[in-house]
């Protein structure tokens, strides 16, 4: 993979304080290599409960068993290693991601009917990226990234009452609770002001977002059939 060639063909389609969308991220031979590599990765179905951002009706989602880190590239298969080098070269050009030193990479596969609920990324991250690597996507299949207006306040965590132990792997470190069933307060937050933008999951498109945004993955429509929304995602830290 030649980074110079990557930069020559990339196209910034959208840019704001919330997100940067770049199309034609990889040359076709490189794209085919990483698509083939992801076919070989070992995946596991998401188990609901560890992360309350994934609600119980989020549907069938698979994640790669291994999470690769840039500071340990030798652990990644060669196509993913080269992909992460390109991510590094491009991301360092965009200061809105903050002062990061490392980032991760995992594969995700969303089946028909799957979604990711509204959330703001937790943890010590400065930003994130999503790269779409499915070979085809129709506008009727859903799966868009929805980004709420920057005016949206998403302070939905509550202090855990005495005697209650948070089980969410993120919330427990702050002794907070993110509700699973009673979503009234969360709904009021998301629906105020209740506007935003969408980013379609076009093949060979990458989206960089900063940590502050409130966003979700729109549910995959039944018309997608056996097609999966495939992506490589990671967090900058």
HELIX and SHEET records of a PDB file:
HELIX    1   1 UNK A    3  UNK A    9  1                                   7    
HELIX    2   2 UNK A   28  UNK A   40  1                                  13    
HELIX    3   3 UNK A   70  UNK A   75  5                                   6    
HELIX    4   4 UNK A   78  UNK A   91  1                                  14    
HELIX    5   5 UNK A   95  UNK A   97  5                                   3    
HELIX    6   6 UNK A  139  UNK A  141  5                                   3    
HELIX    7   7 UNK A  171  UNK A  174  5                                   4    
HELIX    8   8 UNK A  184  UNK A  190  1                                   7    
HELIX    9   9 UNK A  222  UNK A  224  5                                   3    
SHEET    1   A 8 UNK A  11  UNK A  15  0                                        
SHEET    2   A 8 UNK A  19  UNK A  23 -1                                        
SHEET    3   A 8 UNK A 206  UNK A 210 -1                                        
SHEET    4   A 8 UNK A 127  UNK A 132 -1                                        
SHEET    5   A 8 UNK A 229  UNK A 236 -1                                        
SHEET    6   A 8 UNK A 104  UNK A 110 -1                                        
SHEET    7   A 8 UNK A  61  UNK A  64 -1                                        
SHEET    8   A 8 UNK A  43  UNK A  45 -1                                        
SHEET    1   B 7 UNK A  11  UNK A  15  0                                        
SHEET    2   B 7 UNK A  19  UNK A  23 -1                                        
SHEET    3   B 7 UNK A 206  UNK A 210 -1                                        
SHEET    4   B 7 UNK A 127  UNK A 132 -1                                        
SHEET    5   B 7 UNK A 229  UNK A 236 -1                                        
SHEET    6   B 7 UNK A 104  UNK A 110 -1                                        
SHEET    7   B 7 UNK A  68  UNK A  69 -1                                        
SHEET    1   C 4 UNK A 116  UNK A 119  0                                        
SHEET    2   C 4 UNK A 215  UNK A 217 -1                                        
SHEET    3   C 4 UNK A 145  UNK A 148 -1                                        
SHEET    4   C 4 UNK A 196  UNK A 199 -1                                        
SHEET    1   D 2 UNK A 158  UNK A 159  0                                        
SHEET    2   D 2 UNK A 176  UNK A 177 -1                                        
END                                                                             
